[in-house]
Amino acid sequence: MNVESTLRVINQAQVKEVRGVVEGQTLRPLVGCPEFPSERVRAAVATFKPGVHELLHWHAIEVFYYVMAGSAIVRDYHGKDYPVGPGSAIYAPPGIAGSHEWQVGSDGLQLLS
């Protein structure tokens, strides 16, 4: 049997940085973008400048974030605050119940999204 490998190794330093959804946010799309298409997975490194506030929002799909550096307060739909820092993992199910907002700390924030 002859099977061609479809494995891809992507170095984030070689991926073009693009503007994020809010002022002060940039993204480095790693998978699930035109350069590296995927059917079911989307991943990026998201970087926020200090003090950025991303307003309450929700996603049509479930999302997962892993804090690589910096700090923030993640606020849920009911206004409960969750302080996060390096090593924190955040999971938001799809829809209104998974709504969240970010208040980035004075040291900025970098996430695997």
C-alpha positions in Angstrom: 0.0 0.0 0.0 1.3 3.4 -0.9 0.1 6.2 1.4 1.3 9.7 1.0 1.8 11.5 4.3 -0.4 14.6 5.0 1.4 15.6 8.2 2.3 19.3 8.4 4.6 21.0 10.8 4.0 24.8 11.1 6.4 27.2 12.8 4.4 30.2 14.1 7.4 32.5 13.5 6.9 31.8 9.7 3.2 32.6 9.8 2.1 36.2 8.8 0.6 38.1 11.7 -2.8 39.6 10.9 -5.1 42.1 12.7 -7.5 40.5 15.2 -11.1 41.3 15.8 -10.5 44.1 18.3 -8.0 47.0 18.2 -4.8 45.9 20.0 -5.2 42.2 19.0 -3.1 40.3 16.5 -3.4 36.7 15.3 -1.0 34.2 13.8 -3.4 31.6 12.1 -1.7 28.2 12.4 -4.4 25.8 11.1 -7.8 26.3 9.5 -6.8 29.2 7.4 -6.2 29.6 3.6 -2.5 28.8 3.9 -3.1 25.7 6.1 -6.6 24.5 5.5 -8.4 22.1 7.8 -11.8 20.5 7.7 -12.5 20.5 11.5 -9.8 22.4 13.4 -8.9 26.1 13.7 -6.0 27.2 15.8 -4.1 30.5 16.1 -1.8 32.4 18.5 -3.7 35.5 19.6 -1.7 38.4 21.2 -3.4 41.3 23.0 -1.8 44.6 24.0 -2.1 45.6 27.7 -5.5 46.9 28.7 -7.5 45.6 25.7 -11.1 44.9 26.4 -12.9 42.5 24.1 -16.6 42.9 24.8 -19.0 40.0 25.7 -19.5 37.8 22.7 -20.2 34.1 21.8 -19.2 31.7 19.1 -21.3 29.3 17.0 -18.7 26.6 17.6 -17.0 25.6 20.9 -13.7 27.3 21.6 -10.7 26.5 23.7 -8.0 28.9 24.8 -4.7 28.2 26.6 -2.9 31.2 28.2 0.8 31.2 27.1 1.8 34.5 28.7 0.3 37.6 30.4 -2.9 37.9 32.3 -6.6 38.8 31.9 -9.9 38.6 33.6 -12.4 36.4 31.6 -16.0 37.4 32.4 -18.9 35.0 31.8 -22.5 35.7 30.7 -23.6 36.4 34.2 -20.7 38.8 35.0 -18.6 36.4 37.0 -14.8 37.1 36.8 -12.2 34.4 36.3 -8.6 35.6 36.6 -6.3 33.7 34.2 -2.6 33.6 33.6 0.1 31.3 32.1 -1.1 27.7 32.2 -4.8 28.5 32.4 -7.2 26.8 30.0 -10.6 28.2 29.1 -13.3 26.3 27.4 -16.5 28.0 26.0 -19.3 25.8 24.6 -21.1 27.2 21.6 -24.0 29.6 21.9 -25.1 32.2 24.4 -24.3 30.1 27.5 -20.6 30.1 26.5 -20.5 33.9 26.1 -17.3 35.6 27.5 -15.3 38.8 27.4 -11.7 39.6 28.1 -10.2 42.4 30.1 -6.4 42.1 29.4 -4.0 42.9 32.2 -1.2 45.4 32.3 1.2 42.7 31.0 -0.7 41.9 27.9 -1.9 38.4 26.9 -0.9 35.7 24.6 -3.2 32.7 23.9 -3.2 29.6 21.9 -6.7 29.9 20.5 
